[in-house]
Amino acid sequence: MTSSAQTPAGLLADALRGDPGRPLITFYDDATGERVELSVATFGNWVAKTANLLQGDLGAEPGDRLALLLPAHWQTAVWVLAGFSAGVVVMPGGDPADAELVVSGPDTLEAARACRGERVALALRPLGGRFPQPPAGFADYAVEVPSQGDRFVPYTPVAPDAPVLRLPGEDEALTAAGVADRARESAAALGLTTGSRLLSGPAFDTWDGLAAGLLAPLAADASVVLCRHLDRLPADDLAKREAAERVTHTV
């Protein structure tokens, strides 16, 4: 059943009230062979911990801009929803110099240094592993997040008309209600219904990539098989994955 929630955090809350044990994100990295499956409950727990890190240790306030320099990855999805939950303006692929906070993968650390505010680095290693040597000037996400609380309550509730998402090339930020509405529209356009399994490879720095990789499946009570480095997977192996994961739709 498609969620009628007015905010992205509401979409996740509806999913948690429905069937929290069902898969939400199945992640593959075809450069490392990693496979990770997150249920709605497990994803929600990561989102809560990350939102607590944002609001607490990092001091993020509603309206602050959060640049995400991250690839298609399950941890990227976590950061997107955590940002929405805390009321910051999430900027996938955004300019770190134009942000109060930045979250970077290991390949974009130099670009991320343009942010004068808080900087967080993700090693993007299997099982959410930490950096062998933490990068100077960055908090290591894998070190900081485990101790955060498992429940998140924003200091200021995120209103439907609050700006929460700014994508590259777009002058104005989408509101929380705008994101939820577009997620439902994308789910319908993709033909997603309850139980659908969508295989997606694009990065989250366009609406289509963000919708396919997270928001549309979340809105439609569906799930996503999220693939990084999908171009390294032979066509025959892709067909086998689609069969093994019971994929119903592909982007």
Secondary structure in CASP SS format (residue, H / E / C, confidence):
PFRMAT SS
TARGET T0000
AUTHOR 0000-0000-0000
METHOD secondary structure of the structure
MODEL  1
M C 1.00
T C 1.00
S C 1.00
S C 1.00
A C 1.00
Q C 1.00
T C 1.00
P H 1.00
A H 1.00
G H 1.00
L H 1.00
L H 1.00
A H 1.00
D H 1.00
A H 1.00
L H 1.00
R H 1.00
G H 1.00
D C 1.00
P C 1.00
G C 1.00
R C 1.00
P E 1.00
L E 1.00
I E 1.00
T E 1.00
F E 1.00
Y E 1.00
D E 1.00
D C 1.00
A C 1.00
T C 1.00
G C 1.00
E E 1.00
R E 1.00
V E 1.00
E E 1.00
L E 1.00
S E 1.00
V H 1.00
A H 1.00
T H 1.00
F H 1.00
G H 1.00
N H 1.00
W H 1.00
V H 1.00
A H 1.00
K H 1.00
T H 1.00
A H 1.00
N H 1.00
L H 1.00
L H 1.00
Q H 1.00
G H 1.00
D H 1.00
L C 1.00
G C 1.00
A C 1.00
E C 1.00
P C 1.00
G C 1.00
D C 1.00
R E 1.00
L E 1.00
A E 1.00
L E 1.00
L E 1.00
L C 1.00
P C 1.00
A C 1.00
H C 1.00
W H 1.00
Q H 1.00
T H 1.00
A H 1.00
V H 1.00
W H 1.00
V H 1.00
L H 1.00
A H 1.00
G H 1.00
F H 1.00
S H 1.00
A H 1.00
G C 1.00
V C 1.00
V E 1.00
V E 1.00
M E 1.00
P E 1.00
G C 1.00
G C 1.00
D C 1.00
P H 1.00
A H 1.00
D H 1.00
A C 1.00
E C 1.00
L E 1.00
V E 1.00
V E 1.00
S E 1.00
G C 1.00
P C 1.00
D C 1.00
T C 1.00
L H 1.00
E H 1.00
A H 1.00
A H 1.00
R C 1.00
A C 1.00
C C 1.00
R C 1.00
G C 1.00
E E 1.00
R E 1.00
V E 1.00
A E 1.00
L C 1.00
A C 1.00
L C 1.00
R C 1.00
P H 1.00
L H 1.00
G H 1.00
G C 1.00
R C 1.00
F C 1.00
P C 1.00
Q C 1.00
P C 1.00
P C 1.00
A C 1.00
G C 1.00
F C 1.00
A E 1.00
D E 1.00
Y H 1.00
A H 1.00
V H 1.00
E H 1.00
V C 1.00
P C 1.00
S C 1.00
Q C 1.00
G C 1.00
D C 1.00
R C 1.00
F C 1.00
V C 1.00
P C 1.00
Y C 1.00
T C 1.00
P C 1.00
V C 1.00
A C 1.00
P C 1.00
D C 1.00
A C 1.00
P E 1.00
V E 1.00
L E 1.00
R C 1.00
L C 1.00
P C 1.00
G C 1.00
E C 1.00
D C 1.00
E C 1.00
A C 1.00
L E 1.00
T E 1.00
A H 1.00
A H 1.00
G H 1.00
V H 1.00
A H 1.00
D H 1.00
R H 1.00
A H 1.00
R H 1.00
E H 1.00
S H 1.00
A H 1.00
A H 1.00
A H 1.00
L H 1.00
G C 1.00
L C 1.00
T C 1.00
T C 1.00
G C 1.00
S C 1.00
R E 1.00
L E 1.00
L E 1.00
S E 1.00
G C 1.00
P C 1.00
A C 1.00
F C 1.00
D C 1.00
T C 1.00
W H 1.00
D H 1.00
G H 1.00
L H 1.00
A H 1.00
A H 1.00
G H 1.00
L H 1.00
L H 1.00
A H 1.00
P H 1.00
L H 1.00
A H 1.00
A C 1.00
D C 1.00
A C 1.00
S E 1.00
V E 1.00
V E 1.00
L E 1.00
C E 1.00
R E 1.00
H C 1.00
L H 1.00
D H 1.00
R H 1.00
L C 1.00
P C 1.00
A H 1.00
D H 1.00
D H 1.00
L H 1.00
A H 1.00
K H 1.00
R H 1.00
E H 1.00
A H 1.00
A H 1.00
E C 1.00
R C 1.00
V C 1.00
T C 1.00
H E 1.00
T E 1.00
V C 1.00
END
